[in-house]
């Protein structure tokens, strides 16, 4: 079974909108290391062909950045006071998980492997509005911080191709744990209004030609009832067509499927492969992302989404040795609870359609060790070098 703790942090602040609707009307708020290998060489996993095929090589990567906190306390809150306290804890965890430092390690994973195309998930944008003079604002743009690290020095090795907005919610937060320092009648301890925007992103390396970039949300979404108010959890996909060095055109798709409900996850996978869906293309197609599913490291209904992708003709083009998901602690600092043994299943994948045209040269897992005092993410990264037949 996929470990629930590793995916509860991917759920947006579900309790926020519902509790706010019931309780109060608010205005809108005005690195080094970690790689097992220093390049596109490493462990081979399912789907490998040991480089027997010849053609143009295209290197791809999928990387879940981890949004930065365990959101379960907000989901479990039943009163405004509990919600403000939970949201304050969330913001303190975001600060403690220090994305500016983690971005150094994540950027180094990408620079070492040098993928041509990168699919990113959980590219959080944390913003805040002070409600009182006692507030200490919390603001982190994960995309900007990662790009700053990737593009240090001359030139711009990586650029943004497509950004897809997913969940977007805000709520009062008692971050400083001081009673009565907030101005809101129903949230007297909340001195801050926190705002989380989730995004999925495609990056391209300098020299890679891209066109027809798109993104969207799935029609099938999980709805969680909080205090009788259903809240849909927006998830989606990004895509682009591309040419890499001497390759022909290819179609690249990045996604993050639902973590909490296997049938919703299955329906989203079916949307990907449906006629006219995001994977539909006359070009050889590559799918990367956090699928929250697998065929042999998870069990029961958690296999359904991945097996539907296999049934639609996609094949695995990445390694499962070692496994890459996920740390058992919401805090990523060394000594805060995460251990290498926590990586005991696979949810991040590189898959391709057109199996005779796209084969696997080699694949590695990155970010399996902490650097700079932090794990780069609660997930490891996944890199694959693909051969495209000419």
Beta strands, then each sheet from edge to edge (+ up, - down):
strand 1: 56-64
strand 2: 117-121
strand 3: 125-130
strand 4: 140-141
strand 5: 158-173
strand 6: 192-205
strand 7: 209-217
strand 8: 222-226
strand 9: 229-233
strand 10: 236-243
strand 11: 250-256
strand 12: 284-290
strand 13: 315-316
strand 14: 348-352
strand 15: 358-366
strand 16: 381-388
sheet 1: 4+ 3- 6+ 2- 1- 16+ 15-
sheet 2: 4+ 3- 6+ 5-
sheet 3: 7+ 10- 11+ 12+ 14- 13+
sheet 4: 8+ 9-
end
